[in-house]
């Protein structure tokens, strides 16, 4: 009996310590509330040039945005970036209607930004049956009436993430803000081969948001890991000049690659390019790939994967491209 009493007394002596430990330890609910271990991971989806999917097999594009909608919560998809060339021929209303059908699936579900590519400019108005030089046209005509008809500012103006555009009433150049991974982000979208005025506007936007980490979205910037002449101009007149610019994303060239350069303030600028378009009908499913950029701001990593929702669902092609240019992880990334 005395032995039992001794054990009870010892247990009672320990109870206050146990209670103190339990009450002082953060509960799962408390951790979720203060975000100390949750919400450090999120996904940014990048959609490369869709012009030939739109023209030859639009269900590839539809599958991309449908997958995004269906996985927006499980993958914590915070934003979607389209790098431009929505359509192949801006004179074809059917191209725009198909592109709008795909992108509109995101409306009210996941915010997105779309860059204006060279094929999205009105002057790129040839048809497959016509003989013309669209490059000569866009040298003198940068109008975007068709793009702004199907992607008007009125769509974006109601979004909390929408910040503004240039020109003021058009979506040729635009910026959006959002928070993810305990970081404030600014997505700055600039038109194909931006003018000095457009780059000046972009610099003003970045300067007015010094606390935001910036992702620049533009159509032409690099070929694999080599900057094009247009990319060199964007680098020297914008991307290298601000400590807050961290990523530059682009498409345009059928290639994939990444490079890291130091900006003027000592910051690392990660420049990533990808485009999978092909005119080959036997290989038409190549037009179905998108990029998943999985951010972990606690670990300082960004895991990049190249994925086809269509191939995963339908089979007959690779769901993931796993070579080093298409699947890689950035490490040591410093988040503000």
N, C-alpha and C positions, 0 to 999 in steps of 0.2 A: 504493500500500500504506500509506504514511504517512497519507494522507487517511482511509483506512478505519479505521486504528488510532485516529486522533483522534476519529472519530465514535463508536467503541466506548467510548473513555474518557469522552466526554461523556455517553453513554447510561448508563453505569455510575454516573456521578456523580449522575444524576437519579433513579435507581432508589430509593435510600433515602428521598428526599423523597416519591416517589409512594407507597411502602409506608406511610410515616408518615401521609400524607393518608388513604389507604384504611382503615388500621387505626383512625384516630381518628374517622372519620366513622361515625355510628350506622347500622347496617344496617337494612334493612326489618324484619327479625325483632326487632332490639333496639327499634326504634320501636314495634312492635306490643306488645312486652312491657311497656314503660313507659307506653304509652298516649299518647305525646307528640303523635301526629297522628291516632290512630284513636279510635273510640268517643266522639267529641265530639258525634256526631249520633245521635239516636234519635227514635222516633215514639211519641206518646201518641194512642190512638184514643178518641174520645168518641162514644158511642151515644146519640142523643136518644130521646125517648119512643117506645116501640115498641108501645103499647097497640093501635093500630089495624092495624098490621101483623099482630100476634098474632091479632086478631079476624077480619080480612078476607083476609089473604094472608100466612100465616106464612113462606112461602118467602123473603120479603123479609128477614126477620130472620135466617133460616138462612143466607142468602147473606152477610150482614154478618159473622157470626162465622166462617163457613167461609173467607172471604177473609182474615180476620185470622190464622187458623191457617196458611193457605198462604203468607202473606207475612210471618210473624213474624220470620224471619231476614233476608230481603232488605231489609225496611224497619226492622229492628232495633226491633220493637214491644216496648216495655218494660212497658207497663201499659195496661189498658182501663178506661174509666170509663163507666158507664151512669147517666144523670142522673135516672132514676126514671120511674114509670108504665110498668112492665113490661107490665101488663095493663090492659084496659079495665074488666072487671067481676070483682072479686075473688071473687065467688060462683061463677064459672064455672071448674070444675076444668080444662076443656080449655084455657082461657087460660093458666093456670099451667103446664100440661104442655108447651104449645108454647114458652112463654118459657124454661122449664128446658131443653128440648131444644136451643134455640139457645145459651143461655149455657153449658151444660155442655160444649159443644164446646171451650171454652177451658180447662177443668179440666186441670191438669197440663201445660198448654202456655204460657198467658199469664195472669199474675195479673190480677184485676179486682175492682172495687168497684161495688156497686149501691146507689143511693139509693132510699129509700122515697118514692114519690110519693103524691099524694092518692088516686089510683085504686088504689094498692096497699094501702090501709088497709082493714081488715075492714068498717068501717062504710059503706064505699062499696059497698053490697051490693045495689043495685038491679039489675034485669035490664031489658033493652029492653022487655019486656012489662009491667013493673010501673010503678006511679005512686008515686014517692017523691022526697024531697029528700036526696040523699046528703051535701050540704054540711051540712045540719042534723045528720046522723048523726055526721060526723067532728068536729064541734065538741065533742062530749062523749065520743067513743070513739076512742082512738088505738091500739087494739090491732092487732097485726100477725101473728096466728096463721097466716094463709095464707102470707104472705111468708116467715115463719120455718120453715114446713113445707117449702117448696120451695127455700129458700136458708138452710138451718140453719147455725149456727156450726160444726157438725161438718165441713162442707165446707171451711171456711176455716182451721180451727184447725191443720191440718197444714201449711199453707203457711208458708214462711220469711218471706214478706212480711207476714203477718197480725200486727197489733200488739195489738188488743183491741177491745172493743165496749161499748156501753151501751144498755140494761141489760147486765149482765155476761154473761148467758147467751143473748142475742138479738142479731140483726144490724140492729136499728133504726138505730143509729149505730155507726160503726166507723172504724178507721184502719189503714192499711197503709204500709209503708216499702219503698223500693227505691232502688238506685243506678243512675244513667244519666247519660251526659255528664259524668262526673267530679263529679256533684252527688248529694248525699243528699236524697231526696225523701220527703215524707210526704203521703199522700192521706187527707184527713179527710172522711168522708161523714156528713152530718147529715140527719135526717129532715125531711120536709115540715113547714113551719111549726113549727120546733123550740121546745120549751118552755124556760123559763129553766133548768131542771135540765139539759136536754140541751146548752144553750149553755155552761153552767158546766163540764160535762164536756169539751166541745170545747176550751174555753180551757185547761183543765188539761193536756190532751194536747199542745197546741201549746207550752205553757210547759215541759213536760218534755222537749221535743225542740228545743232552741234552735239546734242545728247543722243541722237539716233545713229544706229549702225546702218550703213547704206549698202544696198544691193543695186547695182546699175544693170538695167536690162536694155540691151540694144541688139539690132539684128546682125549687122556685120561688125566684127571686131578682130577675130583671129581665125587662123586656119590651123586646127590642131593646137599646137603650142607656140605658133608663130603669129605675131600680130600683123594684120594687113596694113596697108597705108592708111585706110580709114581708122583702123584700130589705133595706130600710132598717134593720129591726131586726137582721138578721144582720150587716149592715155595722157598725152602731154597737156591738153587743154582742160581736162576734167579729172580723170580717175586718179592721177598721182598727186593731185594738189590738196587733198583733204584727208586729215587723219581718220575721219569717220567712214571713208569708203573702204569696204572690205571685200566685196565680190563684184565681178563683172561677168555677166552671163550673155552668151550670144549663140547664133546658129549660122545660117546662110551657106556655109561651105559644107560639102558632104565629107565630114571628118569628125574627129573627136579628140580632145586634148585639154590639157590644163597647164598653167604656168603660175608661178608666184613671183611677184616683184615687190620691192620695197618702195613705198610711197615717199614723198618728200618729207614726211613727218616721222619716218622710221616704221610706219605700219606696214604689215604684210597685206598685199592685195592679191586675192585669189581669183584668177581669170580662167573661166571654164567654158568650153565650146563644144557643141554637139549638134549634128544634123544627120538624119538617116534617110533622107529622101532618095527615091530612085524612080526613074521613068520606066524601068523594066516591069512589065506586067507579070512575068513569072515570079519576080521577087517583090511584088507589090506590098507584101506584109512587112517589109523592112520599114515602111512608112508608119508603122504602128508603135514605135518605141518612144518612151518618155524617160525623163530622169527623176529619180527619187533622191532627194538630198535630206538625209536624216541627221538633224542637228542634236548634239548633246552638249549643252553649254556648261555643264558641270565638269565633264571630262575633257572639254576643249577639242571635240572631234566633229567632223562632218563626214558621214559615210555616204558615198555616191553609188547608186546602182542604176543600171539601164534596164528597163522593164517594159514588156508589152502586155497590157491587159488582154488584148485580142488573142495573142498567141497562147496565153495561159488558159483562156476560156475555150478556144476552138481547137488548139493543138495544131500540129503540122509545121510548127516553127518554134524557135527558142523563146521561152518566156523571158529569160535573162541573158544578157550579153556579159560575159564574165572575164574578158581579157582586160589587161591593166589599164587601157584607155577608157574602158566602160564601167569598170568596177574598181573603186579605190577609196581610201579613207584619208582625209586631211587630219593631221594631228597637231597638237600644240597651237590650236587656233585660240586666239585671245579675244574674248567677248567683253564688251564694255559694261 
